[in-house]
């Protein structure tokens, strides 16, 4: 990869590599855009096959976070962190505290949170070194695990898809194929079953599948067969790239709406879905519930406010479909357009020369952005 060329093409502001020999830390933080505010994005821990694979992942994810915050109406930019390692074997207090020190050194430009492979306990270790972390334990004024809010937001997005496709938002009338029943996927299955829906599930973790089958009444299908399941809605809730040139021809659903990041292997895959008559809920819009929830911690956490905010995902997804119809473009492109229009509008209001900026040039007390 030509790093600077890639950063220029994707308009990233900053990519930072962190290494600590004693703790074994190998991490990358990518800050995509801070026009709307400091970059907020989760910390993913994954046993990547190569450092280049980790870099590609963090660049894609951080860009999605910019658009996610923008369409969600948050005053935050987009960033992401990846930690190279096996989350089942390589975690330690020193690892996360070392990363916390490094995140603190970024001067508030990046705020981290829980993501795939990390937990509230890991965030608490980071919190011991820096306050640039959300999703921490309630005793620290945090909101804890955001996965249920991500699932709840995904459910609202599914309702919007049903309304667009079928003219109703009755979850129980439809069937669902959920790929991945980790933290978010399991919560989504729980919510779908509470509505009385038929749910098929698949996951690389057999024990997790058996758990949702026995406790929630879902029906298990073999891992690779989830694409062929005769369900109305396909909900990718695992790793990215589930929608690709090999899987699209196998889909029997009429809607793709799930919580996973980077569901489309390429943007063109979203266009192909559109041509096949499959409605697609753009991933970074439908899965914004977790981000909305932890963002409230920056003003003082309030659960009722979080629930009310996450419910707006129904209207956000509906708005994206309206833009797609208005402009004659696929939904993935409509979501990008909605995000970019907001970023450009706010960027245009920035005053390039202010007294505070002049003070910095004069060598006076430097200005720091307060997060309250």
N, C-alpha and C positions, 0 to 999 in steps of 0.2 A: 504494500500500500504506500502511495505517495501521500504522507500525512498532511502536509500543508496544502497540497492541491485538493485533497478530500475535504479538509476544513473549509477551504475557500468555496468549494462547490456547495457544501451543505450549510455554509454561513455560521460555523461555530466560532465562538469568541475565544475559547480557551480549552486546552486539554492538558491535564496534569497527571504525571506518573508518580506514584508514591511507592517507596520500597523501604522496608525495615528488616535488616538481616536477622536481628535477634528474635523478632516475633514471627518472621516468615511472611510479613505483609507484602503483597504485590497487588496494588490497586490502581485503577485509573478513574479519574473524575473528568467528565466532559461537561463544560458549560456552553450551552448552545446560544441562548439569547437572554439578555437581562433588560430588555426595553421596558417590560411591564413591572419588573422588580427583581429581587434576588432569585437565583435559580434554585428551584426545589425539585428534588427527584430522589427516588429510593436507592438503596444500596443492595445490589444483587450479588449474591455469592454463588459461584458456579464453577464447576471443574472444567473450564474451557480446554479444548484440545490444543490451542495455541494462543500466544499473546495477541496475534493478529485477529483471531476470532473474537477475543475479548474486546479489542479495540473497535472492531466493526459493530459489535453489539452495543457498546456504550455510546457510540456516535449516533446510531439509529434511535436508541431509546431516549437520549437527551433531546434530540430534535422533536420527538413525539411529545415530550413533556412540555416543550414550549407551546405547542399547539393545544395540548390538553389544558394547560392553565389559561390560555387565551380564550378558547371556546367556553370554558367553565366560568369566565368572567372574573377570574382571580387576578390580583395584582402581584403576580409572580412570573418569573422567567422559567426557562427549562434547563434542567441539568440531570445528570445521572452519575452513579458510581458503580463500578463493578470490582468485585474482590475475587481474585483468582484462587480457587481452592475448593476442596470438598467440604460442604457444610456439615456432613455427617462425621468428619474426622479432623478437620483442620481448625476448628474454632478454639479460641482462647481469649481470656481477658486481655492479655498483653496485645494480641492482634488488633482488637477493636479499640483499645485505648490508644494504641499507636496511630490508628487511622483517625481517631478523634482529634489528636494533636495536629495532624496534617490538615484536616478539614478546618480546624480553627485558624490555621495559618493563611487561609484564603481570604481572610478579612470580611467574612459575611457574604461573599458572592455566591456561595453554595450552601444549601441546607439539605441535610440528608434525612432519610426515613427508612422504615422497613420495606423490604421487597422480597422477591423470590430468594429463598435460602437464608434469610435473616429473620430475626425475631425481636420482640419487645425487649427481651433481656440483652440482646446485642446492642440495641439502641441505648440502653441504660449505661453500658460500658462506655459508649461514645460520649454520652451526656456527662460522664465524670471528667471529661477533658474539654468539652466545648458545649455551648448552648445552641450551636447551629445544627440542631437535630430535633425532629418532631416524631410523634408516634411513640413517645416514651411512656413509662408507667404512670398511672393516675396519681401516684404519690408525688410525682414531680410536676403535676399540673398538666400532664399529657392525656391522650385519649386511648392509649393502649393500641392493640392490634387493629389496624384499619380495614382488614379483609372483609368484615361483615358489611361495612359501608360500601366497599367496592362492589360486592355482590348485590346489595340493595339498589345501587345505582344502575347496575346491569339489568336488574329486573325492571326498573323504570324505562330503560331504553328498549327492552323487549316489548313492553306495552306500547311504546310509540311505534315500533315496527309493525305490531299486529294491527294497530289503528290505521297505519298507512296501507298495509297490504290487504287487510280483510275488513276494515271499517269497524272493528271492535278491539277492546283491550282486555278481553277475557282470557287470562292465562290458562284456565282449566280446559278450554276448548281445544287446545293444541297439544302436540307432543314435542319433546325436546331431546336432543342428543348432546350430552355434556362431555366434552373432551377435557379431562383433567379434574380431579376431585381433591386437590390440595386445599389450602385454607379458603381461598375465594370460591373455588368450584364446589366445595362441600356446602358452603353457606348458600350458594345459588340453588343447588339441588334441594336443600332444606326448604327454601322459600318457594320453589316451584311445586314441591310436594304439598306444602301447606295450602297452596291454592287448588290442589286436587289434580295436578297435571301428571301425565304419563312421562316418565323420565328414563332415558337410557344413559348409561355411564361407561366410561373407559378410562383407564389410567395405567401408567407404567408400574405403579405401586399396587400390587394385588390386594394387600391388606387394606388399603384405603378404599378400594372398590368394594370389598366385602363389608366394610363398615357402613357405607352408605346404602348398600343393598339390604343389610339386616336391620339397620336402625331407621332408615328413611323410606324404604320400600321402592328403591330404584331398581331397574333391571340392568344387569351387567351384560356387556358385549365384548368380544375380543378387542384388544387394543387397536389393531389396524382396521377393524371392521366398522369403527364408529363413523367413518366417512360414508359408508354404504347403508347406514341405518335409515329406515323409512320413517323419518321424523320431520315435522314441519319446520322446526328451528334447530339449526346447528350452532352450538355455543362453544367456541374454542376458549378454554380456560387454563391452558398449559403454556408451553413455551411458544415463541413466535414461528412464523412461516407455515402455519397449518394450511393456509389457503394458497395453493401453488398449482402449477400446470399439471401435476400428476393427480392431485386430489380433487380439483374442480370438476372434472368429468364424472367423478363418482358420487358427487353430492346429489341427494334426492330431496333436499329441503327447499323451502321457498324463501327462507330468511337465514342470514348468518349474523348472529349477535351474541358475542361472548366477551369475557373479561380479559383475555390475553392481550399482551402488547404485541405490536408488529405482526398482526395476524396475516396480512398480505405479504407473500414472499416478494412481490414487486407491485408497484402501483397498477401495472397493467392487469394484474389478477383481479383487482377491484372492478376494472372496466369489463373484463370477461364475465364476471358475476352478473353485472348489469345487463349485458347482452343475453345472458341465459335466463333473465327474468328473476334472478335471485336478489332480494333486497339485502343490502349490506349496511350495518350500523358501524360507522367508523370507530375503530378500536379505542383511540385515545379520547373520544367523546363519551362513549358508553361506559368506559371503565374509570371515569374521573371521580367517582364517589369517594374513594380512599384519599385522593389528593384533596378534595374539598374538606373532608373531615379533619385531616391533620393540619391543613392551612389555618383552620379556626384556632388552633393552639397558639398561633402567632399573635392573636388579639386577646386570648383568654378563652379556654375551651368551654363550650356550651353544647351539650348533646342534642338538645331540642333544636338549636339553630343548625347543627350539622345535619340532622334528619331533614329539616325543611330545605336546606340547600341541595342535598343529594336528590330530593324529589324533583328538582328542576331539570334533571337530566332528561326526563320525559319531553319537556319542551325544547331542550337543546337539540335532541335528536330530531324532533318534529321540524324544527327550524332548518336543520341541515337538509332534510328532505324537501322542504319548500324551496330552498336555494337551488337544489339540484333540478327540480322541476322548472323553476323560473329561468335558469340559465342553460338548461339542456345538457347538464354534465353529470357524471357519476357521483354517487354520494361521497366517495373518498375525496374527490376533488372539491366538492361543495364544502366539506369540513375544513379542508386546507384554506379555501377562500375565506370562510368565515373567520378563521383564526388570523390569517394574514391581514385582513382588512382591519381587525381590531388593533393588531400590533402596529400597523402603519398609521392608524388614526392617533394612537397615543404617542408614537414617535414624533409625529408632526407637531404635537403640542409642547415638546421639549424646548426650553429656551436655551440656546447654546452658550450664552454668556450671562452669568449672574454674579452677584457680589460674593456669594460663597465660593464660586469658582475662582474669582479674582483673588480672594483671600488665600486660597491654596497656592496660586501662582506667586503671591507675595511672600510665601514662606510662613504664613501664620498657622494657627491651629488647623490641622487637616479636618475636613468634614467627613464624618462617617454616617452611613445610613442607619437609622434606628429602626428596629423591628419591634413593633408593639402590638 
